[in-house]
Amino acid sequence: MAAKGVAIAVICAAVLFAGYWFDTKEQMQMLEQQQAKENELKQTFEKKQADAANLEAYKEQMAEMEKRFGALLLKLPSKTEIAELLVDVSRVGLDAGLEFELFKPGNEVPRDFYAEFPINLRVKGSYHELGNFVSGVAALPRIVTIHDLSMKKDKEGELTMTATANTYRYLDKSETKPKSKSKSKKRR
């Protein structure tokens, strides 16, 4: 009787072990994978839920950014306004009391959605006159930036400032090259 009981116990243990090994073990691994996937999906859901809760704020922020961008684009001159801007820059220099030794507009350099228009300058005057000039250029209603600025003092005590004034122009759609079409042509 004792031997039968031990044999039955061994057979039951073997059946339980075989069931676990061939069926339950695989199910446990799948359960762990699904639990990990569930946690990942919960995190994704929570992030998307937070984004959805803030959607109106994002839309308002986007509208405000588009409005600001439009206002900044208005500060970029069109083709016809470049000549007026050149006159304004030279007028600011003359009003500041500077003597122009060089005022040479360069060639327009196209960028993504705008073009850069450099103006090489060399002006002579006192420190305060140069400061008034740079301040006057900064106060112009259009965007003009000063680059590559250098100053030298001559024998008479006057300063000579050499700089590049860059102004920018918005390129309309007819002037910008569509990038997607050029990439698709390269693939063919």
Secondary structure, DSSP 8 states (H G I E B T S, - for coil): -HHHHHHHHHHHHHHHHHHIIIIIHHHHHHHHHHHHHHHHHHHHHHHHHHHHHTHHHHHHHHHHHHHHHHHHHHTS--TTHHHHHHHHHHHHHHHTT-EEEEEEE---EE-SSEEEEEEEEEEEE-HHHHHHHHHHHHTSSS-EEEEEEEEEE-TTS-EEEEEEEEEEEE--TTTS--HHHHHHHHH-
